[in-house]
Structures are given as structure tokens and as C-alpha cells.
């Protein structure tokens, strides 16, 4: 749970504020990561 909260806080910091669009985008990204079975290592970045 703390990892999810950290990720959310990073998203808010990057975006600049909390809004409905950020929430939808955040949830959609989490779903896409799960659906596509994306896995990350420490030195990788996924950009879309």
C-alpha cells in the first residue's frame, strides 16, 4: 500500500495538482501495467 501511495505522490508532484484527469490517468496506467504484464528493473523507463 505504501508503494501505491508513493507512486501517487510522484504523479501529483509531476502533474502539479490533483484533479479528476490525473486520477483517471493514474488508474488507467496501473491497469495497463497489469494488463500488459509490464515489469521494471531499476534502470528501465517506460514512456508512452
N, C-alpha and C positions, 0 to 999 in steps of 0.2 A: 504494500500500500504506500509506503514512503517513497518508493521509486516512482509510482504514478504521480504522487504529489510533486516530487522534484521535477519530473518531466513537464507537468502542467505549469509549474512556476517558470521554467525555462521558456516555454511557449509564450506565456504572458509577458515576460521580460523582452523577448524578441519582437513580439507584436506591438507592445507598448500600452495595451489596455485590455481589459476583459470585456468581451461582447459576445453576442449570440453567434456571430460568424466564426469567431475563434473557437468557441465550444464545438460547433458543428465540424469544423475542420480538424480539430484535435481528435474528436471521436471517429471521424472518417479515416484519419491516418492510422489510428490504433486498429480499426477494423481491417484496413488494407494490409497492415503489417501481419495481422493474424491470418487473413485470407491467403496472402501470398507466401506465408511461412518465411518471412524475412528474418534473418539472423545477422547480428552485427558483431564485429570484433572491435577492439579498442581503436584501431587505426582506420576504420572504414567510415564513409559518409554516404548516405543515400539522399540524392537530390531529385526532386520532381518538380 
